[in-house]
Amino acid sequence: MEGEGLSAEEESVGQEEGEDDEEEKALSDEGEKEEVLVPCPLTEEMLKEGLSLLCKIGNGLAHAYVKFEAKYKDLTDISPLECFIHLRYVDLSENKLQDLSPLSNLTHLLWLKMDGNLLTSAHMQELPYLQVISFAHNRIKNMEGFTHPHLANLNLKGGTDYSLRYNAHRKLTLSGVNSHYFFVLGHSGNKIQTALGLSQALYSLRILELRGNKLESTAGLYLPKLKKLYLAQNAIRSLEGLEALEQLSTLHLRDNELETLDGFSSSMKCLQYLNLRNNGISSFQEVAKLQVLPVLQALVLMDNPCSDDTSYRQEVLIQLPHLKRLDKEPAEQN
């Protein structure tokens, strides 16, 4: 089980990494209203209808269903799933679930999707092979309880489609998180104010998504194996601790509040793509600070005050002659 991987489609549950995504609308306060829940347990008929993908288990002499799906059922209780210990793929999206404990026995679980439920906590027992979790459009308030050692993709997206029904996620903190490889946060629902707590908890993280939160600084991102970092649509004013990101190749800082570019380091020897669109950079002297980045190839700087200068492109390319792309145009056009 430990070496079993997921397909590209399975790994991309709820994943959105593009820098040009439109900002999602703010969540409505109406979603704060408590919903009166009518008990709706998982029935035997739903089980028969949702089980699929018969696979060999154990030594190959026995078989069991390893996939279960029950969406849009208004479920409030999934206790019968406790007995289906061989399940690997579970989709319980669009229900009214508040409790994850019935999943604690599913020690072979690889993939779990519970978008559009009423979860206020993501705490669950450590599952040794779990690689993908999608809890988009819930009411998650903190990041405590993630101890799955092979977690590769975690989605806590807010999303406007659910703003009136659930109000999605509120303020999050990252203390106590212990997961690996991929971490997806952000968009309109989460309101993370600090990344402190990530340094020891996510030491194998490769891709981190924190768009659409309330970060004011990059402090706490001590993630030496990180390759892609998405911090767009925050309130970042200062860059701190970036010198530790020696393997980072892609950094998105679009739609923040940066006015200076102190904090970049020559130790960032793998950074090739940097998006600073729509910040407050007004001086080309700040742009010159990017000269410490030895392999920077693509820079997005449009929609900053300095881009209004008539000699904007020429000035930037004088400061950074090794650029191959500036904004959306190849550098050689100049």
C-alpha positions as CSV (number, residue, x, y, z in Angstrom):
1,M,0.0,0.0,0.0
2,E,2.7,2.5,1.0
3,G,4.1,2.7,-2.5
4,E,0.8,3.0,-4.3
5,G,0.4,6.2,-6.1
6,L,-2.5,8.2,-7.5
7,S,-3.3,9.2,-11.0
8,A,-2.9,12.9,-12.1
9,E,-6.7,13.3,-12.0
10,E,-6.9,11.9,-8.4
11,E,-4.0,14.1,-7.2
12,S,-5.6,17.3,-8.5
13,V,-8.8,17.2,-6.4
14,G,-9.8,20.8,-6.1
15,Q,-6.3,22.0,-7.0
16,E,-6.1,25.4,-8.6
17,E,-2.6,26.9,-9.1
18,G,-2.9,29.4,-12.0
19,E,-1.8,32.9,-11.3
20,D,-4.6,34.5,-13.4
21,D,-7.6,33.1,-11.5
22,E,-10.3,35.7,-10.9
23,E,-10.7,36.8,-7.3
24,E,-13.6,35.0,-5.7
25,K,-16.4,37.1,-4.1
26,A,-16.4,37.7,-0.3
27,L,-18.4,35.3,1.8
28,S,-21.8,36.4,3.0
29,D,-22.4,36.8,6.8
30,E,-25.8,35.1,6.2
31,G,-23.8,31.8,6.1
32,E,-23.2,32.2,9.8
33,K,-26.7,31.3,10.6
34,E,-27.1,27.8,12.2
35,E,-28.8,25.2,10.0
36,V,-31.3,22.9,11.7
37,L,-30.2,19.4,10.8
38,V,-32.6,16.6,10.2
39,P,-31.0,13.3,11.0
40,C,-30.1,11.4,7.9
41,P,-28.0,8.2,8.5
42,L,-26.2,6.3,5.8
43,T,-28.6,3.4,4.8
44,E,-27.9,-0.1,3.5
45,E,-29.4,1.0,0.1
46,M,-27.0,3.9,-0.1
47,L,-24.1,1.6,0.7
48,K,-25.1,-0.8,-2.1
49,E,-25.5,2.1,-4.5
50,G,-22.2,3.8,-3.6
51,L,-19.7,0.9,-3.5
52,S,-17.7,0.1,-6.5
53,L,-14.2,-0.9,-7.8
54,L,-13.8,-4.5,-6.7
55,C,-10.1,-5.1,-6.1
56,K,-7.8,-7.8,-4.7
57,I,-6.8,-7.3,-1.1
58,G,-4.3,-8.8,1.3
59,N,-2.5,-11.8,-0.3
60,G,-4.6,-11.5,-3.5
61,L,-6.9,-14.3,-2.7
62,A,-9.8,-12.1,-1.4
63,H,-11.6,-9.2,-3.0
64,A,-13.3,-6.1,-1.6
65,Y,-14.8,-2.9,-2.8
66,V,-12.3,0.0,-2.5
67,K,-14.4,3.0,-3.6
68,F,-17.4,4.6,-2.1
69,E,-19.4,7.6,-3.3
70,A,-22.5,9.2,-1.7
71,K,-23.0,12.8,-2.8
72,Y,-26.0,15.1,-2.4
73,K,-27.7,12.8,0.2
74,D,-28.0,15.2,3.1
75,L,-26.2,12.7,5.2
76,T,-25.5,13.5,8.9
77,D,-24.2,10.1,10.0
78,I,-21.8,7.8,8.2
79,S,-21.1,5.3,11.0
80,P,-21.7,2.2,8.8
81,L,-18.5,3.0,6.9
82,E,-16.5,2.0,10.0
83,C,-16.8,-1.6,8.8
84,F,-15.4,-1.0,5.3
85,I,-11.8,-1.0,6.3
86,H,-10.5,-1.7,2.7
87,L,-11.9,1.5,1.2
88,R,-9.2,3.6,-0.6
89,Y,-11.3,6.2,-2.3
90,V,-14.2,8.0,-0.6
91,D,-16.3,10.9,-1.8
92,L,-18.9,12.2,0.6
93,S,-19.3,15.7,-0.9
94,E,-22.5,17.8,-0.6
95,N,-23.8,16.4,2.6
96,K,-24.3,17.7,6.1
97,L,-21.5,15.9,7.9
98,Q,-19.9,17.3,11.0
99,D,-17.9,14.3,12.3
100,L,-14.9,12.5,10.7
101,S,-14.5,9.8,13.4
102,P,-16.2,7.0,11.5
103,L,-13.4,7.2,9.0
104,S,-10.7,6.4,11.5
105,N,-10.8,2.7,10.8
106,L,-10.2,3.2,7.1
107,T,-6.4,2.6,7.3
108,H,-6.0,1.9,3.6
109,L,-7.6,5.2,2.6
110,L,-5.7,7.1,-0.2
111,W,-8.2,9.7,-1.3
112,L,-10.9,11.5,0.6
113,K,-13.2,14.2,-0.7
114,M,-15.8,15.9,1.6
115,D,-16.5,19.2,-0.1
116,G,-19.7,21.1,0.9
117,N,-20.3,19.6,4.3
118,L,-20.5,21.2,7.8
119,L,-17.1,20.3,9.1
120,T,-15.7,22.7,11.7
121,S,-12.6,20.6,12.4
122,A,-10.4,18.5,10.2
123,H,-9.2,16.4,13.1
124,M,-9.1,12.7,12.5
125,Q,-6.9,9.8,13.4
126,E,-3.7,9.5,11.5
127,L,-4.1,7.4,8.3
128,P,-0.8,6.0,7.1
129,Y,-1.4,6.1,3.3
130,L,-3.7,9.0,2.9
131,Q,-2.4,11.3,0.1
132,V,-5.3,13.5,-1.0
133,I,-7.9,15.4,1.1
134,S,-10.4,17.9,-0.2
135,F,-12.5,19.7,2.5
136,A,-13.5,22.7,0.3
137,H,-16.6,24.7,1.3
138,N,-16.8,23.6,4.9
139,R,-16.5,25.5,8.2
140,I,-12.9,24.6,9.1
141,K,-11.5,26.9,11.7
142,N,-8.0,25.6,12.3
143,M,-5.4,23.2,11.0
144,E,-4.9,21.0,14.1
145,G,-5.0,17.3,13.7
146,F,-3.3,16.7,10.4
147,T,-0.8,14.0,11.1
148,H,-1.1,11.9,7.9
149,P,2.5,11.1,7.0
150,H,2.0,10.8,3.2
151,L,-0.5,13.6,2.7
152,A,0.3,15.1,-0.7
153,N,-2.7,17.4,-1.5
154,L,-4.9,19.2,1.0
155,N,-7.7,21.5,-0.3
156,L,-9.4,23.9,2.1
157,K,-10.9,26.2,-0.6
158,G,-13.7,28.6,0.4
159,G,-15.6,29.2,-2.9
160,T,-18.4,31.6,-3.6
161,D,-21.0,28.9,-4.6
162,Y,-21.3,28.0,-0.9
163,S,-21.1,31.4,0.7
164,L,-24.8,31.7,1.5
165,R,-25.2,28.1,2.6
166,Y,-22.2,27.4,4.8
167,N,-19.9,30.5,4.9
168,A,-17.1,28.0,4.4
169,H,-13.8,28.4,6.4
170,R,-13.0,31.0,9.0
171,K,-9.7,32.1,10.5
172,L,-7.1,29.4,10.4
173,T,-3.8,28.8,12.2
174,L,-1.2,26.4,11.2
175,S,0.1,25.2,14.5
176,G,0.1,21.4,14.9
177,V,0.0,20.5,11.2
178,N,2.1,17.5,10.3
179,S,1.7,16.5,6.7
180,H,3.9,16.1,3.6
181,Y,4.5,17.1,0.0
182,F,1.5,19.2,-0.9
183,F,-0.7,21.7,1.0
184,V,-3.5,23.6,-0.4
185,L,-5.1,26.5,1.5
186,G,-6.5,29.9,0.7
187,H,-9.1,31.5,-1.6
188,S,-12.0,33.4,-0.1
189,G,-12.9,31.1,2.8
190,N,-9.6,30.8,4.8
191,K,-8.2,33.7,6.8
192,I,-4.8,32.5,7.9
193,Q,-2.8,35.3,9.5
194,T,0.5,33.6,10.1
195,A,2.5,30.7,8.6
196,L,4.3,30.1,11.8
197,G,4.3,26.4,12.8
198,L,5.1,25.2,9.3
199,S,8.8,24.8,9.7
200,Q,8.9,21.5,11.6
201,A,5.4,20.2,10.7
202,L,5.8,20.2,6.9
203,Y,9.4,19.5,6.4
204,S,8.8,17.5,3.1
205,L,6.4,20.0,1.6
206,R,6.9,20.5,-2.2
207,I,3.9,22.8,-3.1
208,L,2.2,25.2,-0.8
209,E,-1.0,27.1,-1.6
210,L,-2.0,30.0,0.7
211,R,-3.8,32.3,-1.7
212,G,-6.6,34.5,-0.5
213,N,-5.7,34.6,3.2
214,K,-4.6,37.4,5.6
215,L,-0.9,36.9,5.7
216,E,1.1,40.1,6.3
217,S,4.5,38.5,6.2
218,T,6.2,35.4,4.8
219,A,7.8,34.7,8.2
220,G,7.7,31.1,9.3
221,L,8.0,29.5,5.9
222,Y,11.1,27.5,6.7
223,L,10.5,24.8,4.1
224,P,13.9,23.9,2.5
225,K,12.4,21.4,0.0
226,L,9.5,23.6,-1.2
227,K,9.4,24.1,-5.0
228,K,6.2,26.1,-5.6
229,L,4.7,28.7,-3.3
230,Y,1.4,30.5,-4.0
231,L,0.8,33.6,-1.8
232,A,-1.4,35.7,-4.0
233,Q,-4.3,37.8,-2.6
234,N,-2.9,38.2,0.9
235,A,-1.9,41.4,2.7
236,I,1.9,40.7,2.6
237,R,4.0,43.8,3.3
238,S,7.3,42.2,4.2
239,L,9.3,39.3,2.9
240,E,11.0,37.3,5.7
241,G,12.7,33.9,5.8
242,L,12.9,33.4,2.1
243,E,16.6,32.6,2.2
244,A,15.6,29.1,3.5
245,L,13.7,28.3,0.3
246,E,16.8,27.0,-1.6
247,Q,14.8,24.7,-3.9
248,L,12.0,27.1,-4.7
249,S,11.4,27.5,-8.4
250,T,8.1,29.4,-8.5
251,L,6.8,32.2,-6.3
252,H,3.5,33.9,-6.7
253,L,3.0,37.2,-4.7
254,R,0.4,38.8,-6.9
255,D,-2.2,41.1,-5.3
256,N,-0.3,41.9,-2.0
257,E,0.9,45.1,-0.4
258,L,4.6,45.0,-1.1
259,E,6.3,48.4,-1.6
260,T,9.9,47.1,-1.1
261,L,11.7,44.0,-2.3
262,D,14.0,43.4,0.6
263,G,14.1,39.7,1.6
264,F,15.2,38.0,-1.5
265,S,18.5,36.1,-1.2
266,S,21.2,34.6,-3.4
267,S,20.6,31.3,-1.6
268,M,17.4,31.1,-3.7
269,K,19.4,29.5,-6.5
270,C,16.4,27.7,-8.1
271,L,13.9,30.6,-8.4
272,Q,13.0,31.0,-12.1
273,Y,9.5,32.5,-12.0
274,L,8.4,35.4,-9.8
275,N,5.0,37.1,-10.0
276,L,4.7,40.5,-8.2
277,R,1.7,41.8,-10.2
278,N,-0.5,44.4,-8.5
279,N,1.7,45.3,-5.6
280,G,3.1,48.8,-4.6
281,I,6.5,48.7,-6.2
282,S,7.2,52.3,-7.5
283,S,11.0,52.4,-7.7
284,F,13.3,50.7,-10.1
285,Q,15.8,50.6,-7.2
286,E,13.6,48.0,-5.7
287,V,13.6,46.0,-8.9
288,A,17.4,46.0,-8.8
289,K,17.2,44.0,-5.5
290,L,16.1,41.0,-7.6
291,Q,19.7,40.9,-9.1
292,V,20.5,38.5,-6.2
293,L,18.4,35.8,-7.8
294,P,20.9,33.9,-10.0
295,V,18.5,32.0,-12.3
296,L,15.4,34.3,-12.5
297,Q,14.0,33.9,-16.0
298,A,10.4,35.2,-15.8
299,L,9.1,38.2,-13.9
300,V,5.6,39.6,-13.7
301,L,5.6,43.2,-12.5
302,M,2.7,44.7,-14.4
303,D,0.0,46.7,-12.4
304,N,2.7,48.1,-10.1
305,P,3.2,51.9,-10.0
306,C,6.6,51.5,-11.7
307,S,4.9,49.9,-14.7
308,D,3.3,53.3,-15.5
309,D,6.7,54.7,-16.4
310,T,7.1,55.1,-20.2
311,S,10.5,53.4,-20.1
312,Y,9.3,50.7,-17.8
313,R,10.4,47.7,-19.8
314,Q,13.8,49.1,-20.7
315,E,14.5,50.0,-17.1
316,V,13.6,46.6,-15.8
317,L,15.6,44.8,-18.4
318,I,18.6,47.0,-17.8
319,Q,18.5,46.0,-14.1
320,L,17.8,42.3,-14.9
321,P,19.4,41.5,-18.3
322,H,19.1,37.8,-17.9
323,L,15.3,37.8,-17.9
324,K,13.7,35.8,-20.7
325,R,10.1,37.1,-20.1
326,L,8.8,40.3,-18.6
327,D,5.1,40.2,-17.9
328,K,3.5,38.4,-20.8
329,E,6.1,39.3,-23.4
330,P,9.5,37.7,-24.3
331,A,12.3,40.0,-23.2
332,E,14.1,39.8,-26.6
333,Q,11.3,42.0,-28.1
334,N,13.1,44.9,-26.6
